[in-house]
């Protein structure tokens, strides 16, 4: 066994050093006389050197150091555990309490504000309940991870690509059940189950309509019917649909050209029909006017004939002479001859 310069073994020196370090915390009592006699006690002199008279830490100072050390440890533990023992839920959110010991989810969500919890036994997931909008649009390239367009087929089997958006809210009281069902955050749920529900609802509606009607006159009806179907699918999970919109609709170019041609022909036919109706109305108006004029002329002729009949029936020889006498000035004719006088005097 190796020894030091003072004749003590290395093991004794190591044991003394450990004892001195433990004594700083007040956990070691002063060395016994046997230890000192055996050379195992503290051997610090007045100047702290080895070989002098042994000195020992006072018991009061050791207790004070222990209390300070315990206080420091308590402060450090509090600083570490306090943030995890208190949870703050932001406005417009709810907290889902997950019990780690049993793996269950608390049915009652936590509202906004500060809440205490057991750091090692529970965890809290924060879910937003304010209105959000999910945008599903075409990405930069077909088939890219960022391409969220919805692809469906019309009743003829024609492909359609749509950019859509949906605004929704989460029912705060049903958020725990939503988390327990999907075990994921709301972003993941939006781009999985919600997106699939939108696509399926659109296919059910678009698959029963011609592509020309979807693009044209029935677009608003397609939007309304699709929103109703989406709401029915998402309502059991506490997802409340506020608004659904088709922002853009893309069809094959050949279909677009055929629809445009059909629209032009329908417009021309409508124009011709309007012109024909206009002419018919004008002809009917002229006929009515002519019939009115003919009727007026007939009525005038009948009135004149009736007047003539009445006039002819009213003329008598006496009336004629009377009219002649009204116009005679009392002078006899000066023409000689055998003519009969204009006025016939009655015979006695």
Secondary structure, 3 states (H helix, E strand, C coil): CCECCCCCEHHHHHHHHHHHHHHCCCCCCCCCHHHHHCCCCCCECCCCCECCCCCCCCHHHHHHHHHHHHHHHHHHHHHHHHHHHEEEECCCEEEEEEECCCCCECCCCECCEEEECCCCCEEEEEEECCCEEEEECCCCCCCCCCCCCEEEECCCCCEEEEEEEEEEEECHHHHHHHHHHHCCCHHHHHHHHHHHHHHHHHHHHHCCCCHHHHHCCCHHHHHHHHHHHHHHHHHCCCEEEEEEEEEEEEECHHHHHHHHHHHHHHHHHHHHHHHHHHHHHHHHHHHHHHHHHHHHHHHHHHHHHHHHHHHHHHCCHHHHHHHHHHHCCCCCCCCCCCCCCCCCCCCC
